[in-house]
Amino acid sequence: MIATDGGFDQCAGIDTQTGIEPVAGGGMIPSVSPTAEPDPASLIEAYFERGWTDGLPVVPPTEKSVAEMLAGAALRRDEVLGEIEGRNTVVIAEKVAINAVLAGCRPEYMPVVVAAIRGLCHPDFAYHGPASSTGGSAMVLIVNGPVARRIGLNSGNNAFGQGWRPNATIGRAVRLVMMNVMQARPGLLDRAALGNPGKYSFCFAERADDLPWEPFHVARGLRPEQSAVTVFASNSLYQVYNQLAAEPEPLLRCFADALCNLGLPNVKGFNQALVVLAGEHSEILRQSGWARRDVQRFLIEHTRRRVADLKGAARLPGEAMSGDETTWRYFFQNPDDILIVCAGGRAGSWSACLPGWGNKWTKAVTTPIGEIP
């Protein structure tokens, strides 16, 4: 249902492209006179009733605003952006544009939203698992390259928090597409036991200057001048605090401890995790001369627990056996499965660990962002 200059467009039945259901009982929200001006408050209430929102008020889309959103990424209305295998779901550009308007995006944000949606649809991301499981993962969007500065994405103080329209609305648009187009609605295909506040929106940019090493998207195989968004499924966020460490080893031991606590779903290993270094901690690593690979290898070696600990916490089956006290279970296998990004404020001895969804079949996907026309 889109507000137009003359009223509403009607949605009849279930649309196989959007996955939007009718009002309970098959009723329709009534149209208005062609000469009437749509009432935004009534539209917003109608969207709430139909389950088209994330629980917060949305921006009623119009034909004009949807057309402008499509133009922001030079897309045709019927252009296919991706498909979710196993769900018989095709994602059409017009539906993404509608949800971007609902989320409050500006047209210049649309290329970032599109790249993120393409990442969700990539087979390596294995969308069904992180979107539908009881784990309740947030879809974390990490933006790199010139587009971040151009549209004003926050990469500094409060990078994960409120107050920045691009961060808030881009992440929100992706979640609304998941709900309205991919049918990942709470209680339907989203079966999270608790959920995650990051499911409303979780989008930030990597800091572009004073990095200890190459930018994150370059480490992922792209050129420095390219823009990209990486989609990563995370169940949780741990802030890591260390004000005393002046060398990499003691600092990284704190990260390793956060990444191998007994409550993590990744306790059986072979999944990805995201480490976000804020200013003071990234500066320690920059001054030390440690490369990204040095950090990854150190963390692999130190993110481990004794089998006796894991069995004692019922994280591994079976009774404790001889040798369990000296047998180690490592949480990561491949250095590249520890993703490292630099963002956040320059001051403050805080960084963050974001363990992955906890299943070895999903992987972060990095997608180049098309140029804004």
DRENDO-1510 file (C-alpha; in Angstrom, 1 decimal, always signed):
<recs>
REC; n; res; u; v; w
REC; 1; MET; +0.0; +0.0; +0.0 .
REC; 2; ILE; +1.6; +3.2; -1.2 .
REC; 3; ALA; +0.3; +6.7; -0.6 .
REC; 4; THR; -0.1; +8.6; -3.8 .
REC; 5; ASP; -1.2; +12.1; -4.7 .
REC; 6; GLY; -4.7; +10.7; -5.0 .
REC; 7; GLY; -4.9; +8.1; -2.2 .
REC; 8; PHE; -3.7; +4.4; -1.9 .
REC; 9; ASP; -2.6; +1.6; -4.1 .
REC; 10; GLN; -4.4; -1.5; -3.1 .
REC; 11; CYS; -2.6; -4.8; -2.2 .
REC; 12; ALA; -4.8; -7.8; -2.7 .
REC; 13; GLY; -4.0; -11.2; -1.2 .
REC; 14; ILE; -0.5; -12.4; -0.7 .
REC; 15; ASP; +2.1; -10.9; -3.1 .
REC; 16; THR; +4.6; -13.7; -3.9 .
REC; 17; GLN; +7.3; -11.1; -4.5 .
REC; 18; THR; +6.9; -9.1; -1.3 .
REC; 19; GLY; +5.6; -11.8; +1.0 .
REC; 20; ILE; +3.1; -9.3; +2.5 .
REC; 21; GLU; +0.0; -10.8; +4.0 .
REC; 22; PRO; -3.5; -9.4; +4.0 .
REC; 23; VAL; -5.2; -8.1; +7.1 .
REC; 24; ALA; -6.6; -10.9; +9.3 .
REC; 25; GLY; -9.9; -12.1; +7.9 .
REC; 26; GLY; -9.1; -10.9; +4.4 .
REC; 27; GLY; -10.1; -7.3; +5.0 .
REC; 28; MET; -8.6; -4.4; +3.1 .
REC; 29; ILE; -7.6; -1.0; +4.4 .
REC; 30; PRO; -10.1; +1.3; +2.7 .
REC; 31; SER; -9.1; +3.6; -0.1 .
REC; 32; VAL; -9.8; +7.3; +0.0 .
REC; 33; SER; -11.3; +9.7; -2.5 .
REC; 34; PRO; -9.0; +10.5; -5.4 .
REC; 35; THR; -9.1; +14.1; -4.3 .
REC; 36; ALA; -8.4; +13.5; -0.7 .
REC; 37; GLU; -5.0; +14.1; +0.9 .
REC; 38; PRO; -3.7; +10.9; +2.6 .
REC; 39; ASP; -3.4; +11.3; +6.3 .
REC; 40; PRO; +0.2; +10.3; +7.4 .
REC; 41; ALA; -0.9; +9.3; +10.9 .
REC; 42; SER; -3.7; +7.0; +9.5 .
REC; 43; LEU; -1.2; +5.5; +7.0 .
REC; 44; ILE; +1.3; +4.7; +9.8 .
REC; 45; GLU; -1.4; +3.1; +11.9 .
REC; 46; ALA; -2.5; +1.0; +8.9 .
REC; 47; TYR; +1.1; -0.2; +8.4 .
REC; 48; PHE; +1.3; -1.1; +12.1 .
REC; 49; GLU; -1.9; -3.2; +11.7 .
REC; 50; ARG; -0.6; -5.0; +8.7 .
REC; 51; GLY; +2.7; -5.8; +10.3 .
REC; 52; TRP; +4.8; -3.8; +7.9 .
REC; 53; THR; +6.8; -2.0; +10.5 .
REC; 54; ASP; +9.6; -2.9; +13.0 .
REC; 55; GLY; +7.5; -1.6; +15.8 .
REC; 56; LEU; +8.5; +2.0; +15.3 .
REC; 57; PRO; +6.7; +4.6; +13.1 .
REC; 58; VAL; +7.6; +4.6; +9.4 .
REC; 59; VAL; +7.7; +7.1; +6.6 .
REC; 60; PRO; +4.6; +6.5; +4.3 .
REC; 61; PRO; +6.1; +6.0; +0.8 .
REC; 62; THR; +4.6; +7.7; -2.2 .
REC; 63; GLU; +5.1; +7.0; -5.9 .
REC; 64; LYS; +7.5; +10.0; -6.1 .
REC; 65; SER; +9.6; +9.0; -3.1 .
REC; 66; VAL; +9.9; +5.4; -4.4 .
REC; 67; ALA; +10.9; +6.6; -7.8 .
REC; 68; GLU; +13.5; +8.9; -6.3 .
REC; 69; MET; +14.9; +6.0; -4.2 .
REC; 70; LEU; +15.2; +3.8; -7.3 .
REC; 71; ALA; +16.9; +6.6; -9.2 .
REC; 72; GLY; +19.4; +7.0; -6.3 .
REC; 73; ALA; +20.8; +3.6; -7.3 .
REC; 74; ALA; +19.9; +3.8; -11.0 .
REC; 75; LEU; +17.6; +0.8; -10.8 .
REC; 76; ARG; +14.5; -0.3; -12.7 .
REC; 77; ARG; +11.5; -1.1; -10.7 .
REC; 78; ASP; +11.5; -4.7; -11.8 .
REC; 79; GLU; +15.2; -5.3; -11.5 .
REC; 80; VAL; +16.1; -8.5; -9.6 .
REC; 81; LEU; +18.6; -7.8; -6.8 .
REC; 82; GLY; +18.8; -11.4; -5.5 .
REC; 83; GLU; +17.1; -14.5; -4.5 .
REC; 84; ILE; +16.9; -16.5; -1.2 .
REC; 85; GLU; +17.5; -20.1; -2.1 .
REC; 86; GLY; +15.1; -22.5; -0.5 .
REC; 87; ARG; +12.5; -19.8; +0.3 .
REC; 88; ASN; +11.2; -19.2; -3.2 .
REC; 89; THR; +11.8; -15.5; -2.6 .
REC; 90; VAL; +12.9; -13.1; -5.3 .
REC; 91; VAL; +14.0; -9.6; -4.2 .
REC; 92; ILE; +12.8; -6.9; -6.6 .
REC; 93; ALA; +14.3; -3.4; -6.6 .
REC; 94; GLU; +10.9; -1.7; -6.2 .
REC; 95; LYS; +10.2; -3.6; -3.0 .
REC; 96; VAL; +13.6; -2.7; -1.6 .
REC; 97; ALA; +13.0; +1.0; -2.5 .
REC; 98; ILE; +9.6; +1.0; -0.7 .
REC; 99; ASN; +11.2; -0.4; +2.5 .
REC; 100; ALA; +14.1; +2.1; +2.2 .
REC; 101; VAL; +11.5; +4.9; +2.2 .
REC; 102; LEU; +9.6; +3.3; +5.1 .
REC; 103; ALA; +12.9; +3.3; +7.0 .
REC; 104; GLY; +13.6; +7.0; +6.4 .
REC; 105; CYS; +16.5; +6.6; +4.0 .
REC; 106; ARG; +17.6; +9.3; +1.6 .
REC; 107; PRO; +18.0; +8.3; -2.1 .
REC; 108; GLU; +21.7; +8.6; -1.9 .
REC; 109; TYR; +21.7; +5.8; +0.7 .
REC; 110; MET; +20.1; +3.4; -1.7 .
REC; 111; PRO; +23.3; +1.9; -3.3 .
REC; 112; VAL; +24.5; +0.9; +0.2 .
REC; 113; VAL; +21.1; -0.7; +1.0 .
REC; 114; VAL; +21.2; -2.6; -2.4 .
REC; 115; ALA; +24.7; -3.9; -1.8 .
REC; 116; ALA; +23.7; -5.1; +1.7 .
REC; 117; ILE; +20.7; -6.9; +0.3 .
REC; 118; ARG; +22.8; -8.6; -2.4 .
REC; 119; GLY; +25.1; -9.7; +0.4 .
REC; 120; LEU; +22.2; -11.2; +2.3 .
REC; 121; CYS; +21.2; -13.1; -0.9 .
REC; 122; HIS; +24.7; -14.5; -1.5 .
REC; 123; PRO; +24.9; -18.3; -1.0 .
REC; 124; ASP; +27.9; -18.0; +1.3 .
REC; 125; PHE; +25.8; -15.9; +3.7 .
REC; 126; ALA; +23.3; -18.8; +4.0 .
REC; 127; TYR; +20.5; -16.4; +5.0 .
REC; 128; HIS; +18.0; -18.8; +6.3 .
REC; 129; GLY; +20.0; -19.9; +9.3 .
REC; 130; PRO; +21.0; -16.5; +10.9 .
REC; 131; ALA; +17.6; -15.0; +9.9 .
REC; 132; SER; +15.4; -17.8; +11.3 .
REC; 133; SER; +17.2; -19.5; +14.2 .
REC; 134; THR; +16.4; -19.2; +17.9 .
REC; 135; GLY; +19.8; -17.3; +18.2 .
REC; 136; GLY; +18.3; -14.0; +17.2 .
REC; 137; SER; +21.3; -12.6; +15.3 .
REC; 138; ALA; +21.6; -9.0; +14.1 .
REC; 139; MET; +22.8; -8.3; +10.6 .
REC; 140; VAL; +25.8; -6.1; +11.1 .
REC; 141; LEU; +26.6; -3.8; +8.1 .
REC; 142; ILE; +30.2; -2.5; +7.8 .
REC; 143; VAL; +30.7; +0.2; +5.2 .
REC; 144; ASN; +34.1; +1.1; +3.7 .
REC; 145; GLY; +35.3; +3.5; +1.0 .
REC; 146; PRO; +34.4; +6.9; -0.3 .
REC; 147; VAL; +30.7; +6.4; +0.0 .
REC; 148; ALA; +30.8; +6.4; +3.7 .
REC; 149; ARG; +32.1; +10.0; +3.9 .
REC; 150; ARG; +29.9; +11.1; +1.0 .
REC; 151; ILE; +26.7; +10.2; +2.7 .
REC; 152; GLY; +27.8; +11.0; +6.2 .
REC; 153; LEU; +28.0; +7.5; +7.8 .
REC; 154; ASN; +29.4; +7.6; +11.4 .
REC; 155; SER; +32.6; +5.8; +12.0 .
REC; 156; GLY; +33.7; +7.6; +15.2 .
REC; 157; ASN; +32.2; +8.3; +18.6 .
REC; 158; ASN; +29.0; +6.3; +19.2 .
REC; 159; ALA; +29.4; +4.5; +15.9 .
REC; 160; PHE; +27.1; +1.7; +17.1 .
REC; 161; GLY; +24.6; +4.1; +18.7 .
REC; 162; GLN; +21.9; +6.6; +17.9 .
REC; 163; GLY; +22.0; +10.0; +16.3 .
REC; 164; TRP; +23.2; +9.4; +12.8 .
REC; 165; ARG; +20.5; +9.2; +10.1 .
REC; 166; PRO; +22.6; +7.1; +7.5 .
REC; 167; ASN; +23.6; +4.5; +10.1 .
REC; 168; ALA; +20.1; +4.2; +11.6 .
REC; 169; THR; +18.1; +4.2; +8.4 .
REC; 170; ILE; +20.3; +2.0; +6.2 .
REC; 171; GLY; +20.4; -0.7; +8.8 .
REC; 172; ARG; +16.7; -0.3; +9.4 .
REC; 173; ALA; +15.9; -0.6; +5.7 .
REC; 174; VAL; +17.7; -3.9; +5.5 .
REC; 175; ARG; +15.7; -5.3; +8.5 .
REC; 176; LEU; +12.4; -4.1; +7.0 .
REC; 177; VAL; +13.3; -5.8; +3.7 .
REC; 178; MET; +14.0; -9.0; +5.7 .
REC; 179; MET; +10.5; -8.7; +7.3 .
REC; 180; ASN; +8.4; -7.5; +4.4 .
REC; 181; VAL; +10.1; -9.2; +1.5 .
REC; 182; MET; +11.9; -12.2; +2.9 .
REC; 183; GLN; +9.2; -12.9; +5.5 .
REC; 184; ALA; +11.6; -12.9; +8.5 .
REC; 185; ARG; +8.9; -11.7; +10.9 .
REC; 186; PRO; +8.9; -12.5; +14.6 .
REC; 187; GLY; +6.9; -15.6; +15.3 .
REC; 188; LEU; +6.8; -16.5; +11.6 .
REC; 189; LEU; +10.2; -17.2; +10.1 .
REC; 190; ASP; +12.1; -15.3; +12.8 .
REC; 191; ARG; +12.2; -17.7; +15.7 .
REC; 192; ALA; +14.6; -15.8; +18.0 .
REC; 193; ALA; +14.3; -16.9; +21.7 .
REC; 194; LEU; +15.3; -13.4; +22.9 .
REC; 195; GLY; +16.1; -11.3; +19.9 .
REC; 196; ASN; +18.7; -8.5; +19.8 .
REC; 197; PRO; +18.5; -4.7; +19.9 .
REC; 198; GLY; +20.8; -4.7; +16.8 .
REC; 199; LYS; +17.9; -6.2; +14.8 .
REC; 200; TYR; +16.4; -2.8; +14.6 .
REC; 201; SER; +19.5; -1.4; +12.9 .
REC; 202; PHE; +23.2; -2.1; +13.0 .
REC; 203; CYS; +25.2; -0.2; +10.5 .
REC; 204; PHE; +28.5; +1.7; +10.8 .
REC; 205; ALA; +31.5; +2.7; +8.8 .
REC; 206; GLU; +35.2; +1.8; +9.3 .
REC; 207; ARG; +37.4; +4.8; +10.2 .
REC; 208; ALA; +39.2; +5.9; +7.1 .
REC; 209; ASP; +42.4; +7.4; +8.5 .
REC; 210; ASP; +45.2; +6.4; +10.9 .
REC; 211; LEU; +44.6; +2.7; +10.5 .
REC; 212; PRO; +47.2; +0.2; +11.7 .
REC; 213; TRP; +47.0; -1.6; +8.4 .
REC; 214; GLU; +45.0; -1.7; +5.1 .
REC; 215; PRO; +41.3; -0.9; +5.3 .
REC; 216; PHE; +38.9; -3.8; +5.9 .
REC; 217; HIS; +37.5; -3.9; +2.4 .
REC; 218; VAL; +41.0; -4.1; +0.9 .
REC; 219; ALA; +41.8; -7.0; +3.2 .
REC; 220; ARG; +38.7; -8.6; +1.7 .
REC; 221; GLY; +40.0; -8.3; -1.8 .
REC; 222; LEU; +38.8; -4.9; -3.1 .
REC; 223; ARG; +40.7; -1.8; -4.2 .
REC; 224; PRO; +41.1; +1.1; -1.8 .
REC; 225; GLU; +39.1; +3.5; -4.0 .
REC; 226; GLN; +36.1; +1.1; -4.1 .
REC; 227; SER; +33.2; +1.3; -1.7 .
REC; 228; ALA; +31.8; -1.8; -0.1 .
REC; 229; VAL; +29.5; -3.1; +2.5 .
REC; 230; THR; +30.1; -6.3; +4.5 .
REC; 231; VAL; +27.2; -8.2; +6.0 .
REC; 232; PHE; +28.0; -10.2; +9.2 .
REC; 233; ALA; +25.5; -12.1; +11.4 .
REC; 234; SER; +26.2; -11.6; +15.1 .
REC; 235; ASN; +24.3; -12.8; +18.1 .
REC; 236; SER; +25.9; -10.5; +20.6 .
REC; 237; LEU; +28.3; -7.6; +21.4 .
REC; 238; TYR; +30.8; -7.5; +24.2 .
REC; 239; GLN; +32.6; -4.2; +25.0 .
REC; 240; VAL; +36.2; -4.9; +25.9 .
REC; 241; TYR; +37.9; -2.5; +28.3 .
REC; 242; ASN; +41.6; -2.3; +29.0 .
REC; 243; GLN; +43.2; +1.0; +30.1 .
REC; 244; LEU; +46.6; -0.4; +31.3 .
REC; 245; ALA; +47.8; -2.4; +28.3 .
REC; 246; ALA; +50.6; -0.6; +26.3 .
REC; 247; GLU; +51.6; -3.6; +24.2 .
REC; 248; PRO; +49.6; -5.9; +21.9 .
REC; 249; GLU; +49.9; -9.1; +23.9 .
REC; 250; PRO; +48.1; -8.2; +27.2 .
REC; 251; LEU; +45.5; -6.2; +25.2 .
REC; 252; LEU; +44.7; -9.0; +22.8 .
REC; 253; ARG; +44.4; -11.5; +25.7 .
REC; 254; CYS; +41.3; -9.5; +26.8 .
REC; 255; PHE; +39.8; -9.9; +23.3 .
REC; 256; ALA; +40.7; -13.6; +23.3 .
REC; 257; ASP; +39.0; -14.1; +26.6 .
REC; 258; ALA; +35.8; -12.3; +25.3 .
REC; 259; LEU; +35.8; -14.5; +22.2 .
REC; 260; CYS; +36.0; -17.8; +24.1 .
REC; 261; ASN; +33.6; -17.5; +27.0 .
REC; 262; LEU; +31.6; -20.6; +27.8 .
REC; 263; GLY; +28.3; -19.1; +26.8 .
REC; 264; LEU; +29.2; -18.5; +23.2 .
REC; 265; PRO; +27.4; -20.5; +20.5 .
REC; 266; ASN; +30.7; -20.8; +18.8 .
REC; 267; VAL; +32.1; -23.0; +21.5 .
REC; 268; LYS; +32.4; -25.9; +19.1 .
REC; 269; GLY; +34.6; -23.8; +16.8 .
REC; 270; PHE; +35.0; -23.0; +13.1 .
REC; 271; ASN; +32.9; -19.9; +12.9 .
REC; 272; GLN; +33.7; -16.2; +12.4 .
REC; 273; ALA; +33.9; -13.3; +14.8 .
REC; 274; LEU; +34.2; -9.5; +14.4 .
REC; 275; VAL; +36.7; -7.4; +16.4 .
REC; 276; VAL; +36.2; -3.7; +16.3 .
REC; 277; LEU; +39.1; -1.6; +17.6 .
REC; 278; ALA; +38.5; +1.9; +18.8 .
REC; 279; GLY; +41.0; +4.7; +18.9 .
REC; 280; GLU; +43.3; +4.0; +21.8 .
REC; 281; HIS; +43.5; +0.2; +21.2 .
REC; 282; SER; +44.0; +0.6; +17.5 .
REC; 283; GLU; +46.8; +3.1; +18.2 .
REC; 284; ILE; +48.6; +0.5; +20.4 .
REC; 285; LEU; +48.6; -1.9; +17.5 .
REC; 286; ARG; +49.6; +0.8; +15.0 .
REC; 287; GLN; +52.6; +1.8; +17.0 .
REC; 288; SER; +53.6; -1.8; +17.7 .
REC; 289; GLY; +53.9; -2.6; +14.0 .
REC; 290; TRP; +51.8; -5.7; +14.3 .
REC; 291; ALA; +50.1; -6.7; +11.0 .
REC; 292; ARG; +46.5; -7.7; +10.8 .
REC; 293; ARG; +47.7; -11.3; +10.3 .
REC; 294; ASP; +49.8; -11.1; +13.5 .
REC; 295; VAL; +46.7; -10.2; +15.5 .
REC; 296; GLN; +44.6; -12.9; +13.9 .
REC; 297; ARG; +47.2; -15.6; +14.6 .
REC; 298; PHE; +47.6; -14.5; +18.2 .
REC; 299; LEU; +43.8; -14.6; +18.8 .
REC; 300; ILE; +43.5; -18.0; +17.2 .
REC; 301; GLU; +46.2; -19.4; +19.6 .
REC; 302; HIS; +44.6; -17.8; +22.7 .
REC; 303; THR; +40.9; -18.3; +22.0 .
REC; 304; ARG; +40.8; -21.8; +23.4 .
REC; 305; ARG; +39.3; -23.7; +26.4 .
REC; 306; ARG; +40.2; -26.9; +28.1 .
REC; 307; VAL; +37.9; -29.8; +27.2 .
REC; 308; ALA; +37.4; -30.3; +31.0 .
REC; 309; ASP; +36.0; -26.8; +31.3 .
REC; 310; LEU; +33.7; -27.3; +28.3 .
REC; 311; LYS; +32.4; -30.6; +29.7 .
REC; 312; GLY; +32.0; -29.2; +33.1 .
REC; 313; ALA; +29.8; -26.4; +31.7 .
REC; 314; ALA; +27.8; -29.0; +29.6 .
REC; 315; ARG; +29.1; -27.4; +26.5 .
REC; 316; LEU; +30.5; -30.7; +25.2 .
REC; 317; PRO; +28.8; -34.1; +25.8 .
REC; 318; GLY; +30.2; -36.8; +27.9 .
REC; 319; GLU; +31.8; -37.2; +31.3 .
REC; 320; ALA; +35.3; -35.8; +32.1 .
REC; 321; MET; +38.0; -38.2; +31.0 .
REC; 322; SER; +41.7; -38.5; +31.7 .
REC; 323; GLY; +43.5; -36.0; +29.7 .
REC; 324; ASP; +40.7; -33.5; +29.4 .
REC; 325; GLU; +42.5; -31.1; +31.8 .
REC; 326; THR; +45.3; -30.8; +29.3 .
REC; 327; THR; +43.4; -31.1; +26.0 .
REC; 328; TRP; +42.5; -27.8; +24.4 .
REC; 329; ARG; +39.6; -27.0; +22.1 .
REC; 330; TYR; +40.3; -24.0; +19.8 .
REC; 331; PHE; +37.4; -21.7; +18.8 .
REC; 332; PHE; +38.8; -20.7; +15.4 .
REC; 333; GLN; +40.6; -22.5; +12.7 .
REC; 334; ASN; +41.3; -19.9; +9.9 .
REC; 335; PRO; +42.9; -16.5; +10.6 .
REC; 336; ASP; +40.6; -14.9; +8.1 .
REC; 337; ASP; +37.6; -16.0; +10.2 .
REC; 338; ILE; +38.6; -13.3; +12.7 .
REC; 339; LEU; +37.4; -10.1; +11.0 .
REC; 340; ILE; +39.1; -6.9; +12.3 .
REC; 341; VAL; +37.7; -3.4; +11.8 .
REC; 342; CYS; +38.7; +0.0; +13.2 .
REC; 343; ALA; +35.9; +2.3; +14.3 .
REC; 344; GLY; +34.8; +4.4; +17.3 .
REC; 345; GLY; +36.1; +7.3; +19.3 .
REC; 346; ARG; +39.7; +8.3; +19.5 .
REC; 347; ALA; +39.6; +8.6; +23.3 .
REC; 348; GLY; +38.6; +5.8; +25.7 .
REC; 349; SER; +40.1; +2.4; +26.3 .
REC; 350; TRP; +37.1; +0.5; +24.8 .
REC; 351; SER; +36.7; -1.8; +21.9 .
REC; 352; ALA; +34.3; -4.6; +21.0 .
REC; 353; CYS; +34.0; -8.2; +20.1 .
REC; 354; LEU; +31.0; -9.4; +18.1 .
REC; 355; PRO; +30.9; -13.3; +18.1 .
REC; 356; GLY; +29.3; -14.7; +15.0 .
REC; 357; TRP; +25.9; -16.4; +14.8 .
REC; 358; GLY; +27.5; -19.6; +15.9 .
REC; 359; ASN; +27.1; -21.9; +13.0 .
REC; 360; LYS; +29.9; -22.9; +10.6 .
REC; 361; TRP; +27.7; -22.6; +7.5 .
REC; 362; THR; +27.3; -18.8; +7.4 .
REC; 363; LYS; +30.1; -16.5; +6.4 .
REC; 364; ALA; +30.4; -12.7; +6.1 .
REC; 365; VAL; +30.0; -11.4; +2.6 .
REC; 366; THR; +31.5; -8.2; +1.2 .
REC; 367; THR; +29.8; -6.6; -1.8 .
REC; 368; PRO; +31.0; -3.6; -3.8 .
REC; 369; ILE; +28.7; -0.6; -3.8 .
REC; 370; GLY; +27.7; +0.9; -7.1 .
REC; 371; GLU; +28.5; +4.5; -7.7 .
REC; 372; ILE; +25.8; +7.0; -6.7 .
REC; 373; PRO; +24.6; +8.7; -9.9 .
</recs>
